[in-house]
């Protein structure tokens, strides 16, 4: 169970200067206009959206053409778009994607950020086959793009107390992430603002998706 010593947050989390925390295990999937598509919205500000999206098998994401820049991590299933077919564990950063061409034969669950960038850099990485690199202390890291990475924490690892220059965003993929403010199980999303600080550690092997310096 997620323990949070901070005040209850607005689920839209439009203020990037405030800490945001959602245990996605405790919120229900929201139906969309497409009966085969469901969402758990984490943050919305103007056209920028951070959410979990679930697509049923043999379905398309959108019936009409809709173009976004997207950053995606595939949590379950197989994701298909105009560029290819991607399994669980794939990271995609696409300057342009047509939602009408997104589909899945077996269904999927993804973590997705839309319309957060305007550059033309495209990145596609299968983290299942990418090597882990040595990080701070006993941490292992898979760099994804600039200050975006997967970080593997071995059992009992503690990180140095630190400040987040430009903010930090964490999605817990496996295990339990912990700091002095609470405990965050798999599926927890934490967004910390510029110059926030904490002392993170784990009691069991834990893997997080993390972005820093982007707010």
C-alpha positions as CSV (number, residue, x, y, z in Angstrom):
1,X,0.0,0.0,0.0
2,X,1.3,3.4,-1.0
3,X,2.2,5.6,2.0
4,X,2.1,9.4,1.4
5,X,2.9,12.0,4.0
6,X,2.0,14.8,1.6
7,X,-1.4,16.4,0.9
8,X,-3.8,14.8,-1.4
9,X,-3.0,15.8,-5.0
10,X,-5.2,16.9,-7.9
11,X,-5.2,14.0,-10.4
12,X,-4.9,16.4,-13.3
13,X,-1.6,17.7,-11.8
14,X,-1.4,20.8,-14.1
15,X,1.0,22.7,-11.8
16,X,4.5,21.5,-12.5
17,X,5.8,23.4,-9.5
18,X,4.0,21.1,-7.1
19,X,4.8,17.5,-6.2
20,X,2.4,15.0,-7.8
21,X,1.9,11.4,-6.7
22,X,-0.5,8.7,-7.9
23,X,-0.6,5.0,-7.2
24,X,-2.1,3.9,-10.4
25,X,-3.1,0.5,-8.9
26,X,-5.8,2.3,-6.8
27,X,-7.5,4.3,-9.6
28,X,-10.0,2.8,-12.1
29,X,-9.6,2.8,-15.9
30,X,-11.7,5.5,-17.5
31,X,-13.8,4.7,-20.6
32,X,-13.1,6.8,-23.7
33,X,-15.2,7.5,-26.8
34,X,-13.6,4.4,-28.3
35,X,-15.1,1.5,-26.3
36,X,-11.9,-0.5,-26.7
37,X,-9.6,2.2,-25.2
38,X,-9.3,3.0,-21.5
39,X,-7.2,5.6,-19.7
40,X,-5.7,6.5,-16.3
41,X,-4.9,10.1,-16.6
42,X,-2.0,11.3,-14.4
43,X,-1.5,14.9,-15.6
44,X,-3.0,17.3,-18.1
45,X,-1.8,20.8,-19.0
46,X,-3.0,22.4,-22.2
47,X,-2.1,19.8,-24.9
48,X,0.4,18.0,-22.7
49,X,-0.9,14.7,-21.2
50,X,0.7,12.0,-19.1
51,X,-1.4,8.8,-18.8
52,X,-1.7,5.1,-18.8
53,X,-3.5,3.8,-21.8
54,X,-5.0,0.3,-22.2
55,X,-6.1,-1.0,-25.6
56,X,-8.2,-4.2,-26.0
57,X,-7.1,-6.9,-28.4
58,X,-7.8,-6.5,-32.1
59,X,-8.4,-2.8,-31.7
60,X,-7.2,0.6,-32.9
61,X,-6.4,3.6,-30.7
62,X,-8.3,6.2,-32.7
63,X,-10.8,6.0,-35.5
64,X,-9.7,9.4,-37.0
65,X,-6.3,10.8,-37.8
66,X,-4.7,12.5,-34.8
67,X,-1.0,13.5,-34.8
68,X,1.0,13.9,-31.6
69,X,4.6,13.9,-30.5
70,X,4.8,11.0,-28.0
71,X,7.0,9.4,-25.5
72,X,6.0,5.8,-24.6
73,X,7.1,2.9,-22.5
74,X,5.2,-0.3,-23.2
75,X,4.2,-2.0,-19.9
76,X,2.2,-4.9,-21.3
77,X,1.4,-6.5,-24.7
78,X,2.4,-5.5,-28.2
79,X,2.2,-2.0,-29.6
80,X,1.8,-1.5,-33.4
81,X,2.1,1.9,-35.2
82,X,3.2,3.2,-38.6
83,X,6.8,2.5,-37.7
84,X,6.6,-1.1,-36.6
85,X,5.6,-3.6,-34.0
86,X,7.0,-3.3,-30.4
87,X,6.9,-5.7,-27.4
88,X,6.6,-5.0,-23.7
89,X,9.7,-3.1,-22.5
90,X,10.1,-1.0,-25.6
91,X,10.8,2.8,-25.2
92,X,9.6,5.1,-28.1
93,X,10.2,8.8,-28.5
94,X,8.5,9.9,-31.7
95,X,8.2,13.5,-33.0
96,X,5.1,12.5,-34.9
97,X,2.7,9.6,-34.6
98,X,-0.7,9.1,-36.2
99,X,-3.1,7.6,-33.6
100,X,-5.4,6.2,-36.3
101,X,-2.5,3.8,-37.2
102,X,-1.9,2.6,-33.6
103,X,-3.3,-0.8,-33.0
104,X,-2.7,-4.1,-31.2
105,X,-3.6,-7.7,-32.0
106,X,-3.3,-8.9,-28.4
107,X,-3.9,-5.6,-26.6
108,X,-1.5,-3.4,-24.6
109,X,-0.9,-1.2,-21.6
110,X,1.4,1.8,-22.1
111,X,2.7,4.8,-20.2
112,X,2.5,7.7,-22.5
113,X,3.4,11.4,-22.6
114,X,2.0,13.4,-25.5
115,X,3.0,16.9,-26.9
116,X,5.9,17.6,-24.5
117,X,8.5,18.3,-27.2
118,X,8.7,19.7,-30.7
119,X,12.2,18.6,-31.9
120,X,12.6,15.9,-34.6
121,X,14.7,13.4,-32.6
122,X,13.3,9.8,-32.8
123,X,14.4,7.1,-30.4
124,X,13.2,3.5,-30.3
125,X,14.9,1.1,-27.8
126,X,14.0,-2.5,-26.8
127,X,15.1,-2.5,-23.2
128,X,14.8,-6.2,-23.1
129,X,18.0,-6.5,-25.2
130,X,19.8,-3.3,-24.3
131,X,22.7,-3.7,-21.9
132,X,22.7,-2.4,-18.3
133,X,25.6,0.1,-17.6
134,X,27.2,0.8,-14.2
135,X,25.7,3.7,-12.4
136,X,26.2,5.5,-9.1
137,X,27.0,3.1,-6.3
138,X,25.6,-0.3,-7.2
139,X,22.9,1.0,-9.5
140,X,22.6,-0.1,-13.1
141,X,21.3,2.2,-15.8
142,X,19.9,1.9,-19.3
143,X,20.1,5.4,-20.9
144,X,17.1,6.0,-23.2
145,X,17.3,9.7,-24.2
146,X,19.2,12.6,-22.7
147,X,18.1,12.6,-19.0
148,X,15.7,9.7,-19.4
149,X,16.6,6.2,-18.3
150,X,15.7,2.9,-16.6
151,X,17.5,2.5,-13.3
152,X,17.9,-0.9,-11.5
153,X,18.3,-0.8,-7.8
154,X,19.7,-3.9,-6.1
155,X,18.2,-5.1,-2.8
156,X,19.1,-2.8,0.1
157,X,20.6,0.0,-2.1
158,X,20.6,3.6,-0.8
159,X,21.2,6.6,-3.0
160,X,22.8,9.9,-1.8
161,X,20.4,12.6,-0.7
162,X,20.1,15.0,-3.7
163,X,18.1,17.9,-5.2
164,X,16.3,17.7,-8.5
165,X,17.6,20.4,-10.8
166,X,14.8,20.8,-13.3
167,X,12.6,18.3,-11.6
168,X,12.3,14.5,-11.6
169,X,9.6,12.1,-12.8
170,X,9.6,8.5,-11.7
171,X,7.4,5.5,-12.7
172,X,8.0,2.4,-10.6
173,X,8.2,-0.6,-13.0
174,X,9.2,-3.3,-10.5
175,X,9.6,-3.6,-6.7
176,X,9.2,-0.8,-4.1
177,X,10.8,2.7,-4.3
178,X,11.1,4.4,-1.0
179,X,12.2,7.8,0.4
180,X,11.6,9.8,3.6
181,X,8.1,10.8,2.3
182,X,6.7,7.4,1.6
183,X,6.8,4.0,0.0
184,X,5.8,3.6,-3.7
185,X,5.0,0.2,-5.1
186,X,5.0,-1.0,-8.8
187,X,2.7,1.3,-10.7
188,X,3.4,4.4,-8.7
189,X,4.0,7.7,-10.5
190,X,5.9,10.5,-8.7
191,X,6.7,13.9,-10.2
192,X,8.9,16.2,-8.1
193,X,9.5,19.9,-9.0
194,X,12.6,21.9,-9.6
195,X,15.0,22.0,-6.5
196,X,12.9,19.4,-4.6
197,X,15.1,17.0,-2.7
198,X,14.9,13.5,-1.1
199,X,16.9,10.5,0.1
200,X,15.7,7.4,-1.9
201,X,16.4,3.8,-1.1
202,X,15.0,0.3,-1.6
203,X,14.6,-2.9,0.4
204,X,14.1,-5.2,-2.6
205,X,15.3,-5.1,-6.2
206,X,13.5,-2.3,-7.9
207,X,13.4,-0.9,-11.4
208,X,12.2,2.6,-12.2
209,X,11.7,4.7,-15.4
210,X,13.0,8.1,-14.6
211,X,13.2,11.6,-16.3
212,X,15.2,14.4,-14.8
213,X,15.8,18.1,-15.7
214,X,12.7,18.4,-17.9
215,X,10.5,20.8,-15.9
